[in-house]
Amino acid sequence: MAVVRTYRVSGAVRKPGSEMRFEKEVRAIKPEDALEKVYCEVGSHHKAKRFEIRITRLEELPED
């Protein structure tokens, strides 16, 4: 059975004339899945393409 972990992803959305920083916590099985989820969520909320989203940090949070 797969273990679901919590990841914190930090980055920025670069649109012409502005930059919006973000930090999101998502639950996923693999780090790649967490990145995919962040790209989908941030892109849909800010109408940003993937090349406009820059991920600066991905870290796994310890279990509580």
Backbone hydrogen bonds in HBPLUS format (Angstrom, degrees):
<---DONOR---> <-ACCEPTOR-->    atom                        ^
c    i                          cat <-CA-CA->   ^        H-A-AA   ^      H-
h    n   atom  resd res      DA  || num        DHA   H-A  angle D-A-AA Bond
n    s   type  num  typ     dist DA aas  dist angle  dist       angle   num
A0005-ARG N   A0028-ALA O   2.84 MM  23  5.56 165.2  1.86 151.8 150.6     1
A0028-ALA N   A0005-ARG O   2.88 MM  23  5.56 155.0  1.95 157.5 165.1     2
A0061-LEU N   A0006-THR O   2.87 MM  55  5.60 170.3  1.88 154.1 157.2     3
A0007-TYR N   A0026-VAL O   2.80 MM  19  5.43 171.4  1.80 168.4 170.5     4
A0026-VAL N   A0007-TYR O   2.88 MM  19  5.43 155.7  1.94 156.2 163.0     5
A0008-ARG N   A0059-GLU O   2.82 MM  51  5.36 163.8  1.84 160.8 165.8     6
A0059-GLU N   A0008-ARG O   2.99 MM  51  5.36 160.3  2.03 147.9 154.4     7
A0009-VAL N   A0024-LYS O   2.78 MM  15  5.33 166.6  1.80 163.8 167.1     8
A0024-LYS N   A0009-VAL O   2.87 MM  15  5.33 163.0  1.89 156.1 159.0     9
A0010-SER N   A0057-ARG O   2.86 MM  47  5.08 164.5  1.89 148.3 152.4    10
A0056-THR N   A0010-SER O   2.83 MM  46  5.68 154.3  1.90 133.2 141.5    11
A0057-ARG N   A0010-SER O   3.22 MM  47  5.08 163.2  2.25 133.0 130.8    12
A0011-GLY N   A0022-PHE O   3.09 MM  11  5.56 156.9  2.14 152.6 151.0    13
A0022-PHE N   A0011-GLY O   2.92 MM  11  5.56 160.8  1.96 144.9 143.9    14
A0012-ALA N   A0054-ARG O   2.86 MM  42  5.29 150.6  1.94 146.7 156.6    15
A0054-ARG N   A0012-ALA O   2.82 MM  42  5.29 174.6  1.83 168.7 169.7    16
A0013-VAL N   A0020-MET O   2.76 MM   7  5.13 156.1  1.82 142.5 150.1    17
A0020-MET N   A0013-VAL O   2.95 MM   7  5.13 161.8  1.99 146.0 149.5    18
A0014-ARG N   A0052-GLU O   2.78 MM  38  5.13 170.1  1.79 159.7 159.4    19
A0015-LYS N   A0018-SER O   3.11 MM   3  5.41 148.9  2.21 142.4 151.1    20
A0018-SER N   A0015-LYS O   3.01 MM   3  5.41 172.9  2.01 135.4 135.8    21
A0033-ASP N   A0030-LYS O   3.10 MM   3  5.27 124.8  2.42 100.7 114.0    22
A0034-ALA N   A0030-LYS O   3.20 MM   4  6.59 149.2  2.30 146.9 155.6    23
A0035-LEU N   A0031-PRO O   3.03 MM   4  6.36 156.7  2.08 151.5 156.9    24
A0036-GLU N   A0032-GLU O   3.06 MM   4  6.28 160.4  2.10 145.4 150.5    25
A0037-LYS N   A0033-ASP O   3.02 MM   4  6.22 155.9  2.08 145.2 151.3    26
A0038-VAL N   A0034-ALA O   3.04 MM   4  6.30 155.9  2.10 147.7 153.9    27
A0039-TYR N   A0035-LEU O   2.92 MM   4  6.18 164.9  1.94 157.0 160.9    28
A0040-CYS N   A0036-GLU O   3.05 MM   4  6.26 159.0  2.10 146.8 152.2    29
A0041-GLU N   A0037-LYS O   2.92 MM   4  6.13 169.3  1.94 153.2 156.0    30
A0042-VAL N   A0038-VAL O   2.90 MM   4  5.82 167.2  1.91 155.4 158.8    31
A0043-GLY N   A0039-TYR O   3.00 MM   4  5.68 150.8  2.09 133.5 142.9    32
A0044-SER N   A0040-CYS O   3.05 MM   4  6.06 152.5  2.12 140.8 147.7    33
A0045-HIS N   A0041-GLU O   3.08 MM   4  6.25 153.6  2.15 146.8 153.8    34
A0046-HIS N   A0042-VAL O   3.03 MM   4  6.04 155.9  2.09 151.6 156.9    35
A0047-LYS N   A0043-GLY O   2.92 MM   4  5.25 112.0  2.39 133.4 143.3    36
A0048-ALA N   A0043-GLY O   3.09 MM   5  4.49 142.6  2.24 118.4 128.0    37
A0052-GLU N   A0049-LYS O   3.04 MM   3  5.41 150.3  2.13 109.1 118.2    38
A0053-ILE N   A0050-ARG O   3.17 MM   3  5.31 157.9  2.22 104.9 111.7    39
